[in-house]
Amino acid sequence: LIAEAQELCKKGGLRLHKFNSNERSVLDSVDPTERAVTSEPEDLSRRWESWKSDLQRLKEVSIPRCYQPQGFCKTVTRELHHFSDASNIGYGSCSYLRSKNEDGEVHCSLVMAKARVAPTKLTSIPRLELSAAVVAARSSVMLRNELEMPIHAEFFWTDSQVVLAYISNEARRFHVFVANRVQMIREHTSPSQWHYIDTTENPADHASRGLNAVDISSTNWLSGPKFLWEQEIHPESRLTPELLVGDPEVRSMQAFTTKVEPSESDFLTRLNRFSSWSKLLKVIARIKRLKSRQIHPGKPVSVEERERAAKSVVKLVQEEAFSQEMETLQKGKSLQNSSPLFRLNPILEGGALRVGGRLDQSSLSLEVKHPLILPKGEHITKLILTHCHERICHQGRNQTLTELRANGFWVIGGSNSVAKLIHRCVKCRRLRRPVEEQRMAELPKERVEVSAPFTYCGIDCFGPFITKK
């Protein structure tokens, strides 16, 4: 193929040379003078030569295939310890079998290890640490299936407190990358099996950063950390951290809150459900009757009971709308000019606010001399206005105000309140609307066309017709 390509280019006056291939047999078929000369970067060439020379030293490394040394007594317990770690160049895990015999002797041996290169895409260290933990969890699943010996306990170790917080989390939610890996880890392991180890003791650090063949025997890669050789291991004393505030892997939580305005009187809120002043007074009167237990509840409500019920309801409305004014008057002080009640010169009579004035010496009733003050816009005020308006058969604004004050009530801004009531009253709008008139018909053609005089006329040819004598 190379010869044919060269011959074809030669016919066109071109020289095809500087061949290169990743297949050694192809390069052997090309003349050395026709090959391409590639120069490797100095740094890459030095690292490549170092790595090739290091491969020759691997034959000096010996890994014992037997998990227990010769003469080791009957094994009592076997534990698997999985270590994981990550760096910006790679991540990995290593697993050790810790055996303990009847004499209390302990022996640890490397069972399995995996190392992977970090992705080319920029990935955070916590994500790489979590990926290393996933490798450790998968190694655990494979070893449990492949080792033909009973395993009494398993432990997982990592030097990343962030990973421990992810695995032990029970309340927060993560983004997809972390959530999927945490779910996989928790499917095969328990959060109580994961523990913290210092970076200097973690043998998986060699899997994440690489290790020369010469240094394998002088590190804890084959034998594991020192604490595995101790008689007792207390992983519960290790630290289990919590999630960091502002962790980018934690999904932001959206809390929906309902704002409830504080109510001075829950009973008054229930009164807003009534649509009739008369019905409201009957209900309040019967409640008071049940409270006193003096009158049989089946008897009709008397006029006195209705009056007492009306005063009680008005007091509740006043306590909510004019609490500051009532407190000021109870202390014997005068109201400020900015108060809406200042011009009424109010007085406190029986715990209720009434309009003041100069009619104390008159023989009029208390309700006429000092009517009860009602705030504008309140539901109870609207019920009273509607009641008075309907009692006078939907008359005008002045008549409604007169009826209101005759019943012992004074509404702040009463004229405007009554005007709004009449404007919204369906019956008043129906009765006060203009009378509909019949539309006139079209004028006849004879009256709208131009014509000469006597164009149309009539003649009596027969005289009168006598119909009756």
Buried (B, 14 or more C-beta within 10 A) or exposed (E): EBEEEBEEEEEEEEEBEEBEBEEEEEBEEBEEEEBEEEEEEEEEEEEEEEEEEEEEEEEEEEEEEEBBEEEBEEBEEBBBBBBBBBBEEBBBBBBBBBBBBEEEBBBBBBBBBBBBEBEEEEBEBBBBBBBBBBBBBBBBEEBEEEBEEEBEEBBBBBBBBBBBBBBBBEEBEBEEBBBEBBEBBBEBBEBEBBBBBEEEBBBBBBBBBEBEBEEBEEEBBBBBBEBBBEEEBEBEEEEBEEBEEEBEBBEEEEEEEEEEEEEEEEEBEEBEEBEEBBEBBBBBBBEBBEEEEEBEEEEEBEEEBBBBBBBBBBBBBBBBBBEEBBEBBEEEEEBEEEBBBEEBEBBEEEEBBBBBEEEEEEEEEEBEBBBBBBBBEBBBBBBBBBBBBBBBEBBBBEBBBEBBBBBBBBBBBBEEBBBBBBEEBEEBEEEEEEEEEEEEEEEEEEEEEEEEEEEEEEEEEEEEEEEEE
